[in-house]
Amino acid sequence: MANQRVILHSDMNSFYASVEMMLDPSLRGKPVAVCGSTENRHGIILAKSELAKKAGVKTGMVNWEARQCCRDLILVPPQYDQYLKYSKLAHEIYYRYTDLVEPFGMDECWLDWTGSSVFGSGMEIAEAIRKSVREELGLTVSIGVSFNKIFAKLGSDMKKPDAITEISKEAYQEMVWPLPASDLIYVGRATTRRLAGYGIRTVGQLAALEPELLRRWFGINGIKLWQYANGTDASRVMHKDFVSPIKSIGHGITCNADLENETEVFKVMFELSQDVGHRLRVHELSAQGVQIFIRSKDLSYKQFQCRLPVRTQLPSEISTAGYQLFQNKYRWDQPVRAVTIRATELQPQNAADQLSLYVDNARRDRRIRLQDTVEEVRQRFGKGALTYGVLMGNLKMPDDGRDTVRMPSPMYQ
Amino acid sequence: MEKHDLRRKVFVDVIVQHRKTGEKKPLYIIFEDGRQYEIDKLCACRRAAASKVGGTGIRYTIRVRGQETFLFEDEDLWFVEAKNLHA
C-alpha cells in the first residue's frame, strides 16, 4: 500500500460548452453546442452541453443534423482564446498540489500524487481540486483517482459532471473488467473491431488473455493493451515543463471553398509553409523531408512524402517540394478541400551538412539571408508586416485563431 | 434562473492604490454615468467565478455604504455584478 502510486486524471466536463455557459449565464440550463462556422465549412459540433447531449446531439455531427435532434439547440461559435485561458487557469490550480502535471489535450490532465501526504490523500486532493475549479472558474471537472494513468482516466469517465471516482487495487476487477474494451485508452474503432473478431468484448476478457497472444495480434501494442487491462501499466506522469521531442512540424487547413487548380493549391501550401518555416526556426530544427496530406471534396484523402536534397528551414523550399509532390502524385479527379504540409526528418539546425554538387549554394545562402530578414521584420512588426505578392488576395483560407489549439498528443509512456 | 436576470455585468472605472508590497487596493468605483462610490472596506480578495453575470476574475469583496458587494478584476478590466438600476 505504501509504495502504491496515486494518479489523478482530471477531465473538464464538456469543456468548450461549459466555458460558453460560464461566460454567458443566459445559456445555462439550455441545450448549447459549440460549432464551427458553416461558411468556413467547419459546420460540425465541437462540444455540447449536458442537455444537448441528452437530446442526442453528438460531437462531430453536422450542424443541421444536430438541429434535427434538438430543435431548441443554441449554436455558438468557438472562442479559442477563452478556452486556452481557462485551460491555463485550471492547470494553475493543479500546480498548487504537484508539478507532475501532464496535459492530454486542452481539457484533460494527469496528476501524480504519489508519496505526498502533506495536503491529504489522493481523494482529498481530488476533492480540493474539484471545489477550487468550481468556485474559482465556475467550471466542473470529473476526476478519477487510481494507481495508474489508465484506470485514473477510466475513473474520470465513470461519473460526470463534477464528481470523483476512485478505482483502487482492491476494486478494479469489479469496476473496470466489466467495461467494454473500447473504453480503454488507445482502443479505437479498428482495434475494437479486431478484438470483437476474436470474441473479446470486455476489459476483463482482454486482461485474461495470454500477453503472448496479444503480441502476435497487435505487436508491441498488444502487450501494452494487456498491461492497461490488468492495471500494470507503469507509464509516468511527466513534469509540467516537459516538452515531448518534436518529430515533425506541420500546418494544415480546411479551405473556405474547394481549390480548383494547381495555382490555388500552391498558394495555400506556400502560406502554410510560412508558419512551418517559422516554427522550424523557433525550435532550431531543419527538415530533411516533406510530407503532404490532401483531402478531396468527397472527403477521401491521400498522403505523399519525399526527401529533400538539402536540409532546410526555408518556406519556399518546403512549399516547392510539397507542390512538386502534389503535381506528380495528385490526380485531379476531385477538387481539393484541405491541405496539410509537414516538415519531417528533423535535425538540429546546426548539424553538419553534406553539400550537394547539384545545388547552387551561393544562391541558397542569399535566400537564407533574405528569409532571416523576413523573419526579423515579422518579429518586430507582426506576422502580416511582410508577405509575398503571390499570397495577396483570397487564398480561400479561414483565419479564426484555430491554430493555437492544443490537440491531445500521445500520452507519455 | 430569475436571479441571474436581475444582475448585469457592468464594466467600471476604478481608482486603485498600488501598494509597495505589490497588492492592489481599489479605492473608488466610478460608473459610466459618473456616479462615484467610495469603497469603505476591502474584506477579502480571491479568484472566483462571477456566477451571477458570467466570467471570472480576482474577486474583491468590498463594503460600499454599509453594503457588502463584489468587484472583479479580469485581465486589467474591472466589473461589478450590477443591479439593473445601474444598467
Contacts between the chains, C-beta under 8 A, distances in Angstrom:
chain1	res1	chain2	res2	distance
A	22	B	49	6.6
A	22	B	54	6.3
A	22	B	55	7.4
A	22	B	56	7.4
A	23	B	54	4.8
A	23	B	55	5.7
A	24	B	54	5.2
A	25	B	4	4.5
A	25	B	51	7.4
A	25	B	52	6.9
A	25	B	53	6.5
A	25	B	54	4.8
A	26	B	4	7.3
A	26	B	5	7.9
A	28	B	1	7.4
A	28	B	4	7.3
A	29	B	1	6.2
A	86	B	56	7.9
A	89	B	47	7.9
A	89	B	56	7.5
A	134	B	49	7.9
A	135	B	48	6.0
A	135	B	49	6.7
A	136	B	46	7.6
A	136	B	47	4.5
A	136	B	48	5.6
A	136	B	49	6.5
A	136	B	56	6.7
A	137	B	49	5.9
A	137	B	56	5.5
A	138	B	49	2.9
A	138	B	50	7.6
A	138	B	51	5.8
A	138	B	54	8.0
A	138	B	56	5.8
A	139	B	49	7.9
